[in-house]
């Protein structure tokens, strides 16, 4: 009988707490703006990476993919459509240059079969 009373009290307190906080708003995606998130994902094993924007280095770091997540590093930077981005992966001599488009606030970067694959997407990648 005591267990039922404790369970009822717990449920009552939990429901009261939920009622007080109200409905939760969903997490917002980045709006299409000048802010881009670079998601370095699969294939990195500690290489130095440079991000160069219109000839100026905006980021330098070592990328190492966390195998359980599939994520190595995230960089956020304000970038305007029409600017040129160059991504260089130092130790293995990979690089990729592209012109920034309005579409998508997220840029994914992966090393696949010895190539640097860059994609511009509009939904934030999820990591578990």
Secondary structure, 3 states (H helix, E strand, C coil): CHHHHHHHHHHHHHHHHHHHHCCCCCCCCCCCCCEEEEEECCCCEEEEEEEEECCEEEEEEEEECECCCCECEEEEEECCCCCEEEEEECCCCEEEEEECCCCCCEEEEEEECCEEEEEEECCCCCCC
